[in-house]
């Protein structure tokens, strides 16, 4: 199931990128190092918010689905 979802996500990304290109929107591409740090900060800030809202279940959820980066 995860493979199907990943493939669909890639298809949608390509579709939206094409639409953006046609509309003249310029995409930003990060270097691999910057991308990794950007995603780490995004995931961590999301988990911080989840832990503020519900520390007990936030911790359980993070343990179940992983911590991201």
Secondary structure, DSSP 8 states (H G I E B T S, - for coil): -HHHHHHHHHHHHHHHHHHHHHTT-------HHHHHHHHHHHHHHHHHHHHHH-HHHHHHHHHHH----
